[in-house]
Structure formats: structure tokens, C-alpha cells
Amino acid sequence: MRRAGLGEGGPQGNYVASGYSLYEEENEHLQEGLKAKVHALKHLSIDIGNEVKYQNKMLGEMDSDFDSTGGLLGSTMGRLKLLARGSQTKVYCYMLLFALFVFIVLYWVIKLR
């Protein structure tokens, strides 16, 4: 009986050691998988950061472009307002001359037919 106890004790100790070894191997395997995922997430977050910096730079450039365009449009609108406030008689005179020119051209086109 003592012999049976020793026989059972020996393999049982090996079984426990091999079971521990299996768990350790599985943990190492899972740890490697986790390292790979962390590495991929690190690179993804770096790429996202680079993209955000690029987009911020582009937005800054667009903002300055829009500011310069807004200034140009503002000055053009100011000139148009100044022109509109000017004497209306010049505008009416130019319109009358243009209409007269159009009628003369139409008269010649009809007469030459």
C-alpha cells in the first residue's frame, strides 16, 4: 500500500507541475497576444494624432484664407455701396446711352435685312 501511495504521489506531483506549466504557457500566449494588441493600438493612436495635427494645420490655413477673402469682399462691398450712394443721374445717363445704343444696333439689323 505504501508503494501505491508513492506511485500515486509521483505522477500526481508531475501532473500538478505539468498543469502549472500548461497554465503558464497559456498565460504567456495570452500575454503575447495582448502585447500585439497594445502595440497595434499604440501605432493607431500615433497615426490618429498625426492626422489630427495635419487637419488642424489645414483648418488654420483655411481660416487665414477665408479671413483674407472676407477682407477682399468687404472692401468690394464698400466700393459698391459708395458707388450706389453716388449721384443717380450718372447711372441713369449711362443706362439711357446703353438703351439708345441697343436701339440703334437693332434698327440697323432690321434695316439691313
C-alpha positions, 0 to 999 in steps of 0.5 A, spaced: 500 500 500 505 504 501 508 503 494 501 505 491 501 511 495 508 513 492 506 511 485 500 515 486 504 521 489 509 521 483 505 522 477 500 526 481 506 531 483 508 531 475 501 532 473 500 538 478 507 541 475 505 539 468 498 543 469 502 549 472 506 549 466 500 548 461 497 554 465 503 558 464 504 557 457 497 559 456 498 565 460 504 567 456 500 566 449 495 570 452 500 575 454 503 575 447 497 576 444 495 582 448 502 585 447 500 585 439 494 588 441 497 594 445 502 595 440 497 595 434 493 600 438 499 604 440 501 605 432 493 607 431 493 612 436 500 615 433 497 615 426 490 618 429 494 624 432 498 625 426 492 626 422 489 630 427 495 635 427 495 635 419 487 637 419 488 642 424 494 645 420 489 645 414 483 648 418 488 654 420 490 655 413 483 655 411 481 660 416 487 665 414 484 664 407 477 665 408 479 671 413 483 674 407 477 673 402 472 676 407 477 682 407 477 682 399 469 682 399 468 687 404 472 692 401 468 690 394 462 691 398 464 698 400 466 700 393 459 698 391 455 701 396 459 708 395 458 707 388 450 706 389 450 712 394 453 716 388 449 721 384 443 717 380 443 721 374 450 718 372 447 711 372 441 713 369 445 717 363 449 711 362 443 706 362 439 711 357 446 711 352 446 703 353 438 703 351 439 708 345 445 704 343 441 697 343 436 701 339 440 703 334 444 696 333 437 693 332 434 698 327 440 697 323 439 689 323 432 690 321 434 695 316 439 691 313 435 685 312 
